[in-house]
């Protein structure tokens, strides 16, 4: 058994324009989908974003986490009858 921390909501900030976003993480062991381009910055004369590509940084102190525990169950050499009586008692 081991414990992990899983992000439920990730807060990111653009390094150039300081635009912040809160992104919900998918359930399970999947991660957050961080956008490659910032939509909060000003555009230059060609219509492109001034922030550039992959300008976001994660702010861990403003993100939300939950603890995730994974258990491995291992059944040894017990018979089917013993297993059935164990299940019945639960």
BELNOR-V946846 format. One record per pair of residues at least 12 apart in sequence whose C-alpha atoms are under 7 Angstrom apart, sorted by sequence separation. I is the first residue (numbers start at 1). GAP is how many residues later the second one is. If there is no record, write none. Layout:
BEGIN
i:I gap:GAP
i:I gap:GAP
END
This chain:
BEGIN
i:10 gap:12
i:11 gap:12
i:9 gap:13
i:10 gap:13
i:38 gap:13
i:9 gap:14
i:10 gap:14
i:9 gap:15
i:37 gap:15
i:8 gap:16
i:9 gap:16
i:37 gap:16
i:8 gap:17
i:36 gap:17
i:37 gap:17
i:7 gap:18
i:36 gap:18
i:19 gap:21
i:14 gap:24
i:17 gap:24
i:17 gap:34
i:16 gap:35
i:15 gap:40
i:14 gap:41
i:15 gap:41
i:14 gap:42
i:15 gap:42
i:13 gap:43
i:14 gap:43
i:12 gap:44
i:13 gap:44
i:12 gap:45
i:13 gap:45
i:12 gap:46
i:11 gap:47
i:12 gap:47
i:10 gap:48
i:11 gap:48
i:11 gap:51
i:11 gap:52
i:10 gap:53
i:9 gap:54
i:10 gap:54
i:9 gap:55
i:8 gap:56
i:7 gap:57
i:8 gap:57
i:7 gap:58
i:8 gap:58
i:6 gap:59
i:7 gap:59
i:5 gap:60
i:6 gap:60
i:5 gap:61
i:6 gap:61
i:5 gap:62
i:6 gap:62
i:4 gap:63
i:5 gap:63
i:3 gap:64
i:4 gap:64
i:3 gap:65
i:4 gap:65
i:3 gap:66
i:2 gap:67
i:3 gap:67
i:1 gap:68
i:2 gap:68
i:1 gap:69
i:1 gap:70
i:1 gap:71
END
